[in-house]
Amino acid sequence: MRLVRFSAAGSSPRLGAVLGPWNHWEWVVDLAAADPEIPGDTVAFIDACPGLKGATWERAVRVLAEAGRFGTEAPAWALRPPDVRLHPPIVPRLLRDFLAFRAHVARTRAAAWTSIPPEWDLLPAYYNGNHLNIVGTGDAIPPMRFETFEGGSSKTVQSSKMDYEAEIGFVLGQGGRDIPAARATEHLFGVTIFNDFSARDIQMAAGKIGMGPAPGKDWANALGPCIVTRDEFGELRDQSVVVRVNNEERLRDRYRTMVFENPWVPAGARALWSFPEMVECLSRIQPIQAGEVWGSGTIPGGCELERGDRARYLKPGDRVEIEIEGIGILANSIGPAV
């Protein structure tokens, strides 16, 4: 099942499901309009479908089965993709972002003439992002600007190092505590694409204070275009990942190659912190909740920071597309300078 939040003709956002190939949608089905017993909100739907089962899940499956049988004539609760506006597929209860891939950490540290800290191998590190500052595919985000204080006076600065970050967004379907890694997949509802926009100049400055990466990280978060439930997406292994800026490809490779066969990962070294490991480690510390979204951290090669002096950071007017096979394309632009 591929779930979206959409609006049409000025309506408020509603939960929908899409039919057709992952890269060529044919219909957007308004689930609640087809069956009023189905919640119209993503988090409420997730709450009603623990483990991808139960009465609400079966109702949604029946609606999609019916939608799959009609031809060019369709009921009012089925719309063509050009007739809807997509929103973030979920407004998560909490947004966390991990630093899961060794090759990404190695490349960013090498660009700064440092090395991977040994602590990276001790636990899957993360920060809490701004779960209320979420945009969807097609949305523009304002250029990052920040205020600094020098000599007792303030100065507003526009970031000159706005970056994209291509990530997997893991959507939790069940909460809990003390969850072993062997059972963690039961707590995964599905996956989406996460672009963790980052302003590297203020991120690096704030990081030296010792209180985390904000505000360079909670400036903008993009999710979309849909959530693909785990039963449909399958294993995260051989999917292609593409990043384009203004239609120019900055990355095209396979997840397996970038993560497991990367020359920046020495033989015998940990290549990544997996989702099951994240679940086990974090749920030992605190309860986790259905409706949370966890970013994987940047897929190796999926940002400009890794390129060091060769980085080509984003400018006002630039358009970024992140395409992950089986999910779709998350496209956003940087708005004009203010």
CORJO-V7583 format. One record per backbone hydrogen bond with DSSP energy under -1.0 kcal/mol. CO is the residue of the C=O (numbers start at 1). NH is the residue of the N-H. Records with the same first field share a line. If there is no record, write none. Layout:
BEGIN
CO: NH ; NH
END
This chain:
BEGIN
1: 229
2: 18
3: 227
4: 16
5: 87
6: 14
7: 85
8: 11
14: 6
16: 4
17: 29
19: 26 ; 27
21: 24
27: 19
28: 79
29: 17 ; 31
30: 34
31: 35
35: 38
41: 45
42: 46
43: 47
44: 48
46: 49
49: 52
54: 58
55: 59
56: 60
57: 61
58: 62
59: 63
60: 64
61: 65
62: 66
63: 67
64: 68
66: 69
75: 78
77: 30
79: 28
80: 83
81: 84
85: 7
94: 293
95: 129
96: 295
97: 127
100: 273
101: 105
102: 106
103: 107
104: 108
105: 109
106: 110
107: 111
109: 114
110: 113
117: 120
118: 121
119: 122
123: 125
125: 99
127: 97
129: 131
130: 133
135: 223
136: 139
139: 333
141: 335
144: 159
146: 157
148: 155
150: 153
153: 150
155: 148
157: 146
161: 200
162: 314
163: 198
165: 196
166: 299
167: 194
168: 296
169: 192
170: 294
171: 189 ; 190
172: 291
176: 288
180: 183
181: 184
183: 186
184: 187
185: 188
187: 173 ; 174
189: 230
190: 171
191: 228
192: 169
193: 224
194: 167
195: 197 ; 222
198: 163
199: 203
200: 204
201: 205
202: 206
203: 207
204: 208
206: 209
213: 216
216: 199
221: 135
222: 195
224: 193
227: 3
228: 191
229: 232 ; 233
230: 234
235: 237
237: 256
239: 255
240: 325
241: 253
242: 323
243: 250 ; 251
244: 321
245: 248
248: 245
251: 243
253: 241
254: 258
255: 259
256: 260 ; 261
262: 265
266: 269
271: 102
274: 278
275: 279
276: 280
277: 281
278: 282
279: 283
282: 286
283: 178
288: 176
289: 292
291: 93
292: 172
293: 96
294: 170
295: 98
296: 100
299: 302
302: 166
304: 307
305: 308
307: 310
308: 311
315: 318
318: 334
319: 246
320: 332
321: 244
322: 330
323: 242
324: 327 ; 328
328: 324
330: 322
331: 138
332: 320
333: 141
334: 317
END
